[in-house]
Amino acid sequence: MAGYREHISVSGLCGVAVGAAATMGLGFTPVQAALAGVLTWVGGMLPDLDADGGRPVREISALVGAVVPMIVIRRLVRLFGSVDAAILVAVILYAIIRYGGATMIRRLSVHRGMFHSIPALLISAELVYLGYLSEDKTVKLLMASGVAVGFLSHLILDELYSVQWSGTRIKLKRSAGSAMKVFGKAAHANIGCFGFLGLLTWLTLIDTGLIVDPYDRLRTKHIHADRMQADEELTPKTGDIFQPDPQAPPEPLPPETIPHQPIPHERVAEEERDMLY
């Protein structure tokens, strides 16, 4: 099994490669590329959160506790509507991850358990994708891909260190195959891991637009039904007859419908003309 220094060195090199590829090959900004490189470096240390303890675990817990609030800070501002509230929640989140997260993980899992697996890699990447707030989906994919690359480097390095070279003979350690796995030995760990992965995958597909959010579909259906009901209330039904209010004053006639009434001098002129003829 590779040591702590080997993991941070290899994941750091992978971070440099991801950052260079993102800014020179994919057209991302240098800041976005640098952030993706840092997340790649952090992702290379995530599987060892289930270790039995020691200084490396404390350092990883502190690093993850600091990085996670920074990733979700924009979403916290949108959620709570205040920068002060978002900072307060970020500090609380750091304390939970730093002082309680690693302890809880060690109690719920074992070293080289499901934290060293392909499903755990996908969970980490999808959590970053959903937590990082950006209008550009490609930026979210870049950050998630960085974590996935770093996580994968850790698993590959563990498998490489499980091979013993003795001259021309190759011998596998007992830990061989325990990192690049899909299923673990414990049934409850498999059920919990794949259940959480299924939920995150469903939310990720909704966010990318590959599937339709059923809540949005239901809300659109209710809005359409309310509009149909409002239209029916405004449209008069067949057979309805308008009954005017008998107490209401009569409406004045238009000027063109009022009969002409001659004034008195016009009437006298007409009588004199009749007498002459």
MARZADREN-453919 format. One line per 2 residues: number of its first residue (from 1); their letters; for each residue x, y, z negated of C-alpha. Coordinates in nm, 2 decimals, decimal comma. Each point is the difference from the previous one (the first is absolute). Layout:
N
NUM> a> X/Y/Z | ...
//
This chain:
277
1> ma> 0,00/0,00/0,00 | 0,13/0,34/0,09
3> gy> 0,09/0,24/-0,27 | -0,14/0,35/-0,08
5> re> 0,29/0,18/0,17 | -0,03/-0,20/0,32
7> hi> -0,37/0,07/0,02 | 0,03/0,38/-0,04
9> sv> 0,29/0,01/0,24 | -0,17/-0,20/0,28
11> sg> -0,34/0,19/-0,05 | 0,19/0,33/0,00
13> lc> 0,16/-0,09/0,34 | -0,34/-0,11/0,13
15> gv> -0,14/0,34/-0,12 | 0,27/0,18/0,20
17> av> -0,09/-0,21/0,31 | -0,37/0,07/-0,04
19> ga> 0,05/0,37/-0,04 | 0,23/0,02/0,30
21> aa> -0,24/-0,19/0,21 | -0,30/0,20/-0,11
23> tm> 0,16/0,34/0,08 | 0,20/-0,08/0,31
25> gl> -0,20/-0,28/0,16 | -0,36/0,06/-0,11
27> gf> -0,02/0,38/-0,02 | -0,08/0,05/-0,37
29> tp> 0,13/0,31/-0,18 | 0,33/-0,04/-0,20
31> vq> -0,19/0,05/-0,33 | -0,25/-0,28/0,09
33> aa> 0,29/-0,23/0,11 | 0,19/0,07/-0,32
35> la> -0,30/-0,08/-0,21 | -0,06/-0,32/0,19
37> gv> 0,37/-0,09/-0,06 | -0,04/0,06/-0,38
39> lt> -0,31/-0,22/-0,01 | 0,19/-0,27/0,18
41> wv> 0,27/0,01/-0,26 | -0,26/-0,01/-0,28
43> gg> -0,18/-0,28/0,17 | 0,31/-0,21/0,00
45> ml> -0,01/-0,01/-0,38 | -0,37/-0,06/-0,05
47> pd> 0,01/-0,39/-0,01 | 0,22/0,01/-0,31
49> ld> -0,27/0,16/-0,21 | -0,09/-0,35/-0,12
51> ad> 0,35/-0,06/-0,14 | 0,04/-0,10/-0,36
53> gg> 0,14/0,33/-0,11 | 0,33/0,19/-0,03
55> rp> 0,13/0,32/0,13 | -0,08/-0,06/0,37
57> vr> -0,37/-0,05/-0,09 | -0,01/0,32/-0,21
59> ei> 0,17/0,20/0,28 | -0,24/-0,14/0,27
61> sa> -0,31/0,07/-0,23 | 0,12/0,36/-0,05
63> lv> 0,06/0,05/0,37 | -0,33/-0,15/0,11
65> ga> -0,18/0,20/-0,27 | 0,15/0,32/0,14
67> vv> -0,06/-0,08/0,37 | -0,36/-0,11/-0,03
69> pm> -0,14/0,32/-0,14 | 0,18/0,20/0,27
71> iv> -0,15/-0,22/0,27 | -0,36/0,05/-0,12
73> ir> 0,03/0,36/-0,12 | -0,19/0,14/0,30
75> rl> -0,28/-0,25/-0,05 | -0,01/0,10/-0,37
77> vr> -0,03/0,37/0,09 | -0,29/-0,08/0,23
79> lf> -0,16/-0,23/-0,25 | 0,01/0,23/-0,30
81> gs> -0,01/0,33/0,18 | 0,28/0,15/-0,20
83> vd> 0,37/0,00/0,02 | 0,03/0,01/-0,39
85> aa> -0,23/-0,31/-0,03 | 0,19/-0,18/0,27
87> il> 0,33/0,06/-0,18 | -0,14/-0,12/-0,33
89> va> -0,13/-0,32/0,16 | 0,33/-0,05/0,17
91> vi> 0,19/0,02/-0,33 | -0,24/-0,25/-0,16
93> ly> 0,04/-0,23/0,30 | 0,38/0,02/-0,04
95> ai> -0,02/-0,09/-0,37 | -0,23/-0,30/0,07
97> ir> 0,23/-0,14/0,27 | 0,32/0,08/-0,18
99> yg> -0,09/-0,14/-0,34 | -0,29/-0,24/0,06
101> ga> 0,02/-0,11/0,36 | 0,31/-0,22/-0,01
103> tm> -0,12/-0,16/-0,33 | -0,34/-0,08/0,14
105> ir> 0,16/-0,15/0,31 | 0,23/-0,22/-0,20
107> rl> -0,29/-0,13/-0,20 | -0,22/-0,08/0,30
109> sv> 0,27/-0,15/0,22 | 0,33/-0,18/0,01
111> hr> 0,32/0,09/0,17 | 0,00/-0,12/0,36
113> gm> -0,38/-0,04/-0,02 | -0,24/0,17/0,23
115> fh> 0,19/0,33/-0,02 | 0,26/-0,17/0,22
117> si> -0,24/-0,08/0,28 | -0,13/0,13/0,34
119> pa> -0,34/0,09/-0,15 | 0,17/0,22/-0,26
121> ll> 0,19/0,17/0,28 | -0,33/0,08/0,18
123> is> -0,16/0,12/-0,32 | 0,28/0,24/-0,07
125> ae> -0,01/0,14/0,35 | -0,38/0,04/0,00
127> lv> 0,00/0,17/-0,34 | 0,25/0,26/0,14
129> yl> -0,22/0,04/0,31 | -0,31/0,06/-0,20
131> gy> 0,16/0,22/-0,26 | 0,19/0,23/0,23
133> ls> -0,23/0,27/0,12 | 0,06/0,13/0,35
135> ed> -0,23/0,10/0,29 | 0,25/-0,18/0,24
137> kt> -0,05/-0,37/-0,02 | 0,35/-0,07/0,15
139> vk> 0,16/0,18/-0,29 | -0,18/-0,23/-0,25
141> ll> 0,10/-0,30/0,21 | 0,37/0,12/-0,01
143> ma> 0,00/0,02/-0,38 | -0,17/-0,34/-0,04
145> sg> 0,24/-0,15/0,26 | 0,30/0,14/-0,20
147> va> -0,11/-0,18/-0,32 | -0,07/-0,32/0,20
149> vg> 0,35/0,00/0,15 | 0,17/0,06/-0,33
151> fl> -0,22/-0,28/-0,17 | 0,09/-0,23/0,29
153> sh> 0,37/0,06/-0,04 | -0,02/-0,11/-0,36
155> li> -0,18/-0,32/0,09 | 0,25/-0,08/0,28
157> ld> 0,30/0,07/-0,22 | -0,13/-0,23/-0,27
159> el> -0,04/-0,28/0,25 | 0,35/0,06/0,14
161> ys> 0,15/-0,02/-0,35 | -0,19/-0,33/-0,05
163> vq> 0,23/-0,16/0,26 | 0,34/-0,14/-0,13
165> ws> 0,28/-0,02/0,25 | 0,25/-0,27/-0,09
167> gt> 0,24/-0,02/0,29 | -0,20/-0,14/0,29
169> ri> -0,28/-0,13/-0,22 | -0,31/0,20/-0,09
171> kl> -0,18/-0,06/-0,32 | -0,32/0,16/-0,11
173> kr> -0,06/0,11/-0,36 | -0,32/-0,07/-0,18
175> sa> -0,11/0,36/0,05 | 0,00/-0,05/0,38
177> gs> -0,34/0,08/0,15 | -0,13/0,17/-0,31
179> am> 0,02/0,35/0,15 | -0,13/-0,03/0,35
181> kv> -0,32/-0,18/-0,09 | -0,37/0,05/0,05
183> fg> -0,14/-0,20/-0,29 | 0,12/-0,05/-0,35
185> ka> -0,03/-0,29/-0,24 | -0,27/0,15/-0,23
187> ah> -0,35/-0,01/0,14 | -0,12/0,30/-0,20
189> an> 0,30/0,21/0,13 | -0,09/-0,09/0,36
191> ig> -0,36/0,08/-0,04 | 0,07/0,34/-0,16
193> cf> 0,27/0,09/0,25 | -0,21/-0,09/0,31
195> gf> -0,31/0,16/-0,15 | 0,18/0,33/-0,05
197> lg> 0,16/-0,03/0,34 | -0,33/-0,05/0,16
199> ll> -0,15/0,30/-0,17 | 0,29/0,22/0,10
201> tw> 0,00/-0,13/0,36 | -0,37/0,08/0,03
203> lt> 0,05/0,36/-0,13 | 0,30/0,04/0,23
205> li> -0,19/-0,11/0,31 | -0,28/0,24/-0,09
207> dt> 0,25/0,29/-0,03 | 0,16/-0,08/0,33
209> gl> -0,34/-0,01/0,17 | 0,03/-0,36/0,11
211> iv> -0,32/-0,09/-0,18 | -0,30/0,21/-0,10
213> dp> -0,05/0,09/-0,36 | -0,34/-0,16/-0,10
215> yd> -0,06/0,29/-0,25 | 0,02/0,25/0,29
217> rl> -0,23/-0,21/0,21 | -0,25/-0,03/-0,28
219> rt> 0,02/0,38/-0,07 | -0,05/0,07/0,38
221> kh> -0,30/-0,23/0,00 | -0,16/0,18/-0,30
223> ih> 0,06/0,34/0,17 | -0,17/-0,12/0,32
225> ad> -0,29/-0,13/-0,20 | -0,05/0,33/-0,18
227> rm> 0,01/0,19/0,33 | -0,26/-0,23/0,15
229> qa> -0,22/0,05/-0,30 | 0,03/0,38/0,02
231> de> -0,09/-0,01/0,37 | -0,31/-0,20/-0,07
233> el> -0,11/0,24/-0,27 | 0,04/0,30/0,24
235> tp> -0,18/-0,17/0,29 | -0,38/0,03/-0,01
237> kt> -0,18/-0,34/0,01 | -0,24/-0,10/0,28
239> gd> -0,36/0,11/-0,08 | 0,09/0,28/-0,23
241> if> -0,21/0,31/0,07 | 0,11/0,34/-0,12
243> qp> -0,26/0,16/-0,23 | 0,03/0,37/-0,05
245> dp> -0,04/0,15/-0,35 | -0,36/0,16/-0,01
247> qa> 0,13/0,27/-0,25 | 0,27/0,12/0,23
249> pp> -0,06/0,32/0,19 | -0,06/-0,04/0,38
251> ep> 0,31/0,04/0,22 | 0,00/0,31/0,22
253> lp> -0,05/-0,06/0,37 | 0,27/0,09/0,25
255> pe> -0,04/0,33/0,18 | -0,07/-0,15/0,34
257> ti> -0,31/-0,19/-0,14 | -0,17/0,30/-0,16
259> ph> -0,29/0,13/0,23 | 0,03/0,36/0,12
261> qp> -0,23/0,24/-0,18 | -0,04/0,34/0,19
263> ip> 0,04/0,31/-0,21 | -0,29/0,26/-0,01
265> he> 0,12/0,25/0,26 | 0,06/-0,29/0,25
267> rv> -0,35/-0,11/-0,06 | -0,15/0,35/0,07
269> ae> 0,21/0,02/0,32 | -0,14/-0,33/0,12
271> ee> -0,36/0,11/-0,07 | 0,04/0,32/0,20
273> rd> 0,15/-0,19/0,29 | -0,30/-0,23/0,00
275> ml> -0,24/0,30/0,02 | 0,18/0,15/0,30
277> y> -0,03/-0,32/0,20
//
